[in-house]
Amino acid sequence: MKLSLFLWLCTLKISFLLISFLVKPVSSVVESYSDHCLSVVAESVPNSEPPGYEFGPFDPHQYGFYYSDGNFRVVSADITRYTNSFSVYTTKLNRTDKDGVFMIEGSFELHSPYYIRSLLTGTSKDSAVMPQEPPAVAEFDYPFVLKLHGFWSESSGKLCMVGTGSAYLNEGTLLTPAAVLKLYNIENSSSITSLITGTLESLSPSGDDNYFEPISILMHPQLNYKFTFVSGDSADEFSGESDFEKSLSIYSVLQGRSFCSKFSSTANVFNLQYTGCRSNKKCLPLGGVIADLPGSMSLEVINCTEVRKRVRIFLNFEDNIKFSSLYHRFNPNTTLIGEGIWDDKKNQLHVLLCRFLDIANSWSNARVGDCTTRLSLWFPAIWSIKETSTIMGQIWTNKTKDDSGYFERIVFRSTKNRVEAPYDMKYEYTELDRVRDSCPEKKPDRNKRQRYPSPYSSEMKFNMLVKSSKGRIGWGSADVLTIDNQFSEQTMTVVSASSTINGLERPTKWEPQGRANISYRIDIKLHTRPKLTDESYESVVPEDKLEIAAEGIYDADTGGLCMVGCRKFASIDQAAGNASMDCNILLNFQLAPVKGSENGGYVRGRIKSTREESDLLYFEHLDVSSVAYSREQARHSIWTMDLEIVMVVISQTLICLFVRSQLYHAKRHPKTFPKTSLLMLVILTLGQLIPLVLNFEALFDRKHNQETLLFQTGGWLETNEVIVRITSMVAFVLQFRVLQQAFSSRLNDRSQKGLWFAEKKTLLVTLSLYISGAFIVLLVDRGNYKREIVLLPFGLIDYWQRSAWDDLKSYAGLISDGFLLPQILFNTFSNSRENALSPSFYIGTSLVRLMPHAYDLYSGHSYVQHKGVNIYVNPADVFFSTGWDVIIPIGVLLFAAIIYLQQRFGGCCIVPKRFRWREGYGNIPVVSQSEVP
């Protein structure tokens, strides 16, 4: 026994030894640094002496970009399609026994597009954020992670590291790649022409799942960067730029902020205008022919210092369709790198730009050179209808026309023109004469004397729905720039301050307000109306963006707003020909009065071209509509919501009292309880249950679609909704209690089996009536079922204006209004004259059912309805109209009167005598089995 155990242990040990000799583990790949890096940096023995924190140009958190000729198959294509960035973390650093050689440990991580925005914020020494801890394993934000160690030579500037890690694919596969990282040109100091390049190569066999094609790497140094460009050395190159446009001083623009915070937030998109481009060869400073000229560029700050206000930037020429929160692929063929300095005398940022060279097939040998491109950027101090950009600039070259790489001057303007309105900014009206010629003055109607929004009020800003004569739809916004000689932000500050001091004074009577010069910025996105199919269409709907700057006159006495506008074209817009702006546009709007129903409560207008139809710049007129929602109307709507909520609570409370009276009545007269129609009680119970369930569903839907809410009430509306639900729940419980007691009393009273027969006949008749009525409602209202595309700010929605479900819900309300019909039929079939229903119950409940229709009649004639504020009634329902609001109450009161007559004179009192059957049918005696001989 002992011998066999000894032989088994020996065999197991020999097997482990054979496996260890035959299989080479991944860890051995990592440990064989000399096999892969001996020719780059020789391995040395580290000691315990660490260098300083600011070690060379290598930041503890450094980012860069990679390029692969083949398929980088260890990373999902969904990630590499949007970004090609990575980070290198330095986690440990030690000196070695060789001078100038340092041991480094760290990690190499690729990023997903969802992480790139937080990575590329402030990275300068002055504004850098502290790096987070590197991930231990590949995850969604870090789909490829390597743990590396190696050595850096200070004299040669070379770094070599080896290690293993993990790669995460979309389908959940987790790989364990091994690789060697080689970087070059890592120096102690760097300048604009410094560039770190290198490669990342797989150590796995080519047929292995962990193998990947070599990738080339490009990084720009961040620490110990020395700014070398001085605008004074190139004074002649920038001398003519200060006179191009009067610009704001940097201190006026900053308004107390730091220089770096302003320019770090200025990393946005600019529209391009090619001033003298005749061929693709002389249009861009990129050296080569580009098939499609970009219409925009992005400027990204990578370093900034408050000392002498210096920046280092990336300038990327790509079409603005690619600029999104997810897309951030670096392409050196379309990118320039530069450094600049702010000139306080000229109030401009002067930038020297260089190209990336030798990047044809790989980035491992890339370099920075050809620094002949110049850029100037400023903040215009004077705006007009033809110039409303918060940031402007120019790009040019100091080469001559005969030199290779020469291009014509490029003008760029900011796309996100948020007006911060320093007080030394001015606006010049240049088209008021054209406005007076095109827009005749209207005299106000002294009889109506409607009060329209003040030009200084927030109601002058509105969103709009745009429809063209060719069936295109769009969504737009109209923002006020200036009123008279002040920017809107300045006037709003003054108005809000005076309102705070003096209180918000409402005018008690009509007073003339006069006319005011006004300017607008109007942005419109037009969409081609898609076909209504069950397939997704949002991704294929083309967009056409219109940017119009307009100025004109607003008449606050008539609500008329008439302006002329200038539409800016992209420099590559073929429809515009050689033009960059079209100022032959006329805009007419009619604002709705502050209070009243004139103009349907809407802002309506038209935007049209004054050119001939044969002109290339002519466009079909655009009809504009917008809900006019003033502060006074908003206050009224909030008051209406509060009133309707109170009415709902009162109604439900009264229902509880009336149902409680019925319970008390049944307790005092228990013999009458079986004579109550169970079908009527079921209808009343469901009438409480269904709205309660739908209300909860609406609550959950609203939590998932917060962007569709009209109001933000700070929780007050939600509190009221809780009160409504509580009262509705109590009413439902009481109603269900009545149903349960009536059913139990009927079930226990075996001597009244004729009542079950009457109940069955009641069920048969009422179901026939209800089904026939539902069929008629659906048939009559079928023509109103319209499916349309509704354009909201966040996208297109396939929307049914009315549906069969809406009609069925309305019809269910009608059935609840006629809740006494089953009791009337039951009394007739059973010929009962018992007081089964308490007068307070059926009369009170009938009055509660009448209240919504009375309120709808009142509200329909007192103010303009606005969608989204109807809680107590919904005027869009089929049975809420002037006609039905009269017919239904008459029917409800008639039913209550019939119940009174039946309980006094008998159930058949409403039936002519010739059609009555034998009385007492409901009281047929039943013989028990014990009495049978």
Secondary structure, DSSP 4 states (H G I P E B T S, - for coil): -HHHHHHHHHHHHHHHHHHHHH---HHHHHH-HHHHHTTTS----B-S----SS-TT--SEEEEEEEESS--TTS-HHHHTTB-EEEEEEEEEEEBSSTTEEEEEEEEEE--TTTHHHHTS--STTTPPPPPPPPSS--SS-SEEEEEEEEEETTTTEEEEEEEEEEE-TTS-EE--EEEEEEE---SSB-TT--EEEEEEE-S-TTSTT----EEEEE---TTB-----GGGGHHHHTTTTTSS-B--HHHHHTTS-HHHHHHTT--EEEEEESS--SGGGS-TTSS--SS--SEEEEEEEEEETTTTEEEEEEEE--GGG-SSS-B---GGGEEEEEEEEETTTTEEEEEEEEEES-SS-STT-EEEEEEEEEEEE-BSEEBTTB--S-EEEEEESS-TTSTT----EEEEES-------TT-EE----HHHHHHHSPPPPP-TTT------TTSGGG-EEEEEEETTS-EEEEEEEEEEETTEEHHHHHHHHHHHHHHH--PPPSS-----EEEEEEEEEEEEEPPPP--SS--GGG--EEEEEEEEEEEEETTTTEEEEEEEEE--TT-GGGTT-SEEEEEEEEEEPPPSSS-GGGGEEEEEEEE-S-TTSTT----EEEEEE---HHHHHHHHHHHHHHHHHHHHHHHHHHHHHHHHHHHHHH-GGGGGGS-HHHHHHHHHHHHHHHHHHHHHHHHHHH-GGG-S---TTHHHHHHHHHHHHHHHHHHHHHHHHHHHHHHHHH-TT-HHHHHHHHHHHHHHHHHHHHHHHHHHHHGGGG--EEEEEETTEEEEEESS-HHHHHHHHHHHHHHTTTHHHHHHHHHHT--S--S-HHHHHHHHHHHHHHHHHHHHHHTTS---TT--SS--TTSTT-SHHHHHHHHHHHHHHHHHHHHHHHH-GGGGS-GGG---TTGGG-----GGG--
